[in-house]
Amino acid sequence: MIEEKADLTVKAEKVATWEGEDVFQYVLDNGVMQVELTNYGGIIARIITPDKDGKHDNVVLALEEIPDYFTKNGPYLGAAVGRYANRIGTGSFELDGESFHLTKNNGENTLHGGSKGFGVKVWTPEVYKSDNAVGVKMTYLSVDGEEGFPGNLMTTLWMELTSDNKLKLRFESTTDKKTVVNLTNHSYFNLSGIKEDVRSHELQIFAEAITPTGPGQIPTGELLEVSGTPFDFTTPKKLGAQMDALGEGFDHNYVTKRENSTELKKIAVVKHPKSGRTMAVYSTAPGVQLYTANHVRDFAGADGKIYQPHWALCLEPEAWPDSPNKLNFPSASLAPGEQYVHEIVYEFGIEK
């Protein structure tokens, strides 16, 4: 555990205007670690944490300045993604017998909500502070038909840093027409302080199955038990060794629950032995996508660093991919009068 006295502060600074809306940079500080956010895309821009020797480093892939995210964030670094995180096959689905056709931005499929998803929108922000947390509350109205999705979807996102080194996210959405919704954060973590790739990271995922995929990385509809396969992270494993066994990087959805529930469950633990940094991930969602930045190549990031494949890992808690087209998957639909809620917690620590 990181044991220092917390002193909670939040700083806000207007840094740009985008599409007529004010864009702010926020710095949440608890006296031990700092989190930099922006209301553009609900993006986590930096997470600065100490290692076992007290040295502070940023542990997420980042761009140099907030305005850089307007045009250079192809990999969705740190973004809030929606309306539907991950993929929807053929860019279409049916609800109650009505067909909906979405923007196709990933071959024949829709990825992370289409060509202009939540991660490129300016959210309406409000700073808040409590006895044990500082944060920013952001709201965004996705209008009926945006990227092809039905319903006016009102979403509120709380992003807060607590006195005990937890970064908590909470998405809440309501709609006036039946729709589908699946929201998450797309941070790329590297607990070394981005000094090396993530092959030396130790990873544990509390899931006994994945949703295997076919062409276009669309789930087949089956479940594959991970026991005896390179996908098995039920006990801590070196990420590099599992990647070697698989023969490639990971981009797979792990089944953390078999059905929807409100339980906030510990779904993963990441450790970087050399620095001593640790991160536990909790979520209420039924799945988590493990992605090892396979397609990030020669990418100019912050602090003069050039990011390459496998220089980060994403753990994206979410509904299962293509759930709107898989009746046997936990439902991702939302009806008027219902509320979508997804909580995510990233808990940072040190193991000496």
N, C-alpha and C positions, 0 to 999 in steps of 0.2 A: 504493500500500500504506500501511496505518497502521503507523507505525514508532515504537513505544514499548515499553519493557520490561514484560513481563507479570508480574503478581503474582497468582497464582491463589488465590482464596478462595471459599468457599461458606457462606452463612448460611441457617439454617432457623428458622422461627417458626410455631408453631401459631396459626392465625387463626380457626378455626371448627370446628364439628362438623356433619356432614351425614349424615343417615340412619344415625346411630350411629357414624360413622367420623371420625377426626381428619383435618382438612384443614390443610395446611401451605403457607406461602409460602417459596419458596427464591430467593435472589439469588446468581447465579453471576457472578463478577467476575474479569477477567484483568488488571486495572490499566489497561485501555484502554476496554473496553466491559462492559456489564452485561446479564444476561438474567434476567428474573424469571419463575419457573415456579410451578405448583401441581400437587399430586397429584390435585386435582379436575379430572377430564377430561383430564389430561395437557396442560394449557393453558399455552401461552407467553403470559404476561400483558403483558410489556414487553420490548423490545430497545432498549437505549440506546447509541447510537454517536456518535462525533464527526464533525463535518463538516470541510471543508478549512480552516476557521478555528479548529478545536479546540472548537467549541461542541457540547455533548452534547444530543441529543434522543431521545425515544422514536420509533421508526419503524414501529410496528404499532398498529392500532386496538385500543383497550383499554377496559375498564371501570375505574371508580375504585378499587374494593376487591375482593379475592378473593371475599368472600361475594356480591357482586353477580352473579357468574357463575352462582350457583345458580338464579336466576329470570329473569335479564335477557339471557341469551346466545342469543337467537334466531338471530343470524347465524353462530353457531359460531366466534366470535372466538378464534383461537389454539388451537382444540381439536384433540385427537387424535380422528379420526373413524373409525368402523368399526361393526359388522364389515365393512361394505362401503361405502367412500367413494363418493360420487356416486350415480347412480341405477341401480335395477334395475326394468325395465319390468314393469308389471302387478303389481308386488309379489310375484312368484313366479318359480320356476325349477325345473328338473328336474336331478337327479343320479342317474345309473345307473338311470333309469326311475322314480324316486320323485319326486313333486311336493312342493314346499315352498312354503308361503304365509306371507309376511312381513307385518309391520305396514306399512300404507300411510300415509305421512305427507306425501306430495307429490302430491296428486291421486290418481290410480290407481296411483302408483308409490311405491317405497321410496327414500328419500334418506338418505344418510349413516348407514345402519344401523337406521333406524326411529325411533320416537318417543323411545326412551331408549337411544341409542347410547353408544359409548365416551366421548364428550365430556361426558357428564353422570354418569359413574361415578367413585367415589373409588377410586383406585389405591393399592396398598400400596407405599410409597416407601422408598428406601435411598440415603443420600448417599454419594458416593465421590470420591476424588481420586487423580490420578496425577501423574507428573512434568510432563505438558504439558496436563492437562485437569482440570476439576472438573465434576461432574454429579450427576444423580439417576437412579437405576434404579427403575422402577415396574413393578409386575405387576398383572394383572387377569385373573380367570377369568370368562369368559362362558359361562354354563351352557347345556347342551343345551336348545334350544327358545327361548332368549332372542330376542325379536323375531321368532321363527319360524325362526331359523337352526339347522341341525342341528349336533350335536357339542359337547362340552365343549372350548372353545377357550382355552388358556392363552397369554397374551401378555405379553411383557416389552418394555418401552420404555426405552431408554437416551437421555437428553437431556444433552448435555455441551457446555461451552464450552472451546475450546482456547486455548493461548497465542498462536496465530497467527490469532485472530479468526474462527474457524469455529464455527458452532453445528451440532453433529452429532446426528442422530436415528437410532436403529436400532430397528426393530420385529422381534421374533421371535415366531412363534406355532407351536403344535403342537395337534393335535386327536385325539380318540379315535373320531371318526366322520367320514366324508368330508363336506366342507363347502366353502364359498367364503369367501375372505378378501381384503380390500383395504384397507390402512390407510395413512393419511397425516396430515399436519398442515394445519390450515386457518387459518394466519396471514394477516392482511390488511396488506400492506406499503405504506408511504408514506415514501419516503426523504427527503422534504422536512422530516421531523419533524412531519408532519401540519399543515403551514402552508398548504397549497393542495391542489387535487385532483391526480390523477396523470397528467393529460393531457400534462404537460411531461416526464414520464419517458421515457427511451429504453429500448426493450425489444428484445432479441434472443432468439429461441427456435430451438434447433437441431433443427428438425423440418420435414419437407417435405410433410406431410399432416396433415389433421384427420379425425376421425370425425364426419361431418355428422349432424344430428339431424332428427327429425320431430316429431310431436305429443308434448308433455310432455318435450321435450328428450331423448328416447330415441334412441340412434343407429340409423340405418337399416341398418347392417351394411356400408355402403360406406366407401371411403376417398376423400377429396377432396384432390388435390394443391393446395398453397397458392400455387404460382407464378402470378403475374398476378392475384391476388385480395387483398382487404383482410386476409386471414388470414396473409399472408406476412411473417414476422418473421425470415427466414433471414439477413437483414442488419439492423443496428440501425435501428429506426424510432421516430419519435415516436408515443407511444400515442394521443394525441389525434387526430392526422392519420389514423391507421388506423381509429379509432372513427368519425370523420366519414365516411370512405369506406365503412364498413360500414353506417352509418346507425343504429347502436345500440352498446351496450356489448358486451363479449365474455363468453361463458360457454361455452367450447368446449374439447374435449379434443384436444391435439396429440400426434401419433404420434412419440415420441422413439426408439422401437425397434419393429421389425416382429415381434419374438418375444421371449419372456422370456429373460433372461440375468442373470448376477450382476455384470455390468460396471457400475461406478460411473461414470456418464457426465455430463459437463457438459451441462445441458439448457437453461439460460437465463442471461442476463446482464441486469441492470437497472441503469440509471444515472440519477441526478438531477443534471443539469449544474450547476444553481445552487449546490447544497450540496457537490457533488463526491462525494457518497456513491455507492458501488457495491455490488451484491450479485450474486454468481454462485451458481447453484443446480445441485447435482449430485444424481443419483438412480439407483437400480438398476431402477426401474419402467419399463414400456414406454410410459407416457403422462404428460402433465401437463395439468391443467385450468387454463386461463387464465380468471379471473373478475374483472371490474372493478367489483365491489360495486354492481351495477345496482339491487339491491332494498334497499340500505341508505339509508333516507330519514328525516330528522329524528330520528336515533338519538342519544340522550344518551350520550356517551362520557366518557373520563377527562379530567381537567384542564379541565372546563367546556366542552369542545368538542362541537358537534352535528354528527355525521357525515351526509354526504349521498351520493347516488350518485356513483360514480367518485372517491371520496376515498381509494381504496386499490385495490391489485391483489393477487389471490391467485394463486400458482403452486402447485398441489396435485399433486405427483407421485403417480402411482397407476396401477393397472390401468385398462384402458379401461372406460368406463361400460357397464353391461348385459352385460358379458362372459359371465355365466352363461347368457344366452339367445342368444349369438352364437357359434356353433361355429367360425366363421372368425376370431374374435378370439383373442389369446393367452389361455390358460386362467388363471382365477383360482381354480381348485379346489385343495384341500389334503386329502390322505389321511393316515390314521394312519401313523406311521413317517416322514413327511416333515416338513420344517421350512419355514415361510414366513419369508423375510427381506426386509426393505425398509430400505435405507439412504438417508437424505437429508442433504445438507450445504448449509448456507447460509454462504457465505464473504463477509465484509464488508470493504470497503476504501474508499480515497479516491483520487480522480483529480483532481488540481489543474489 
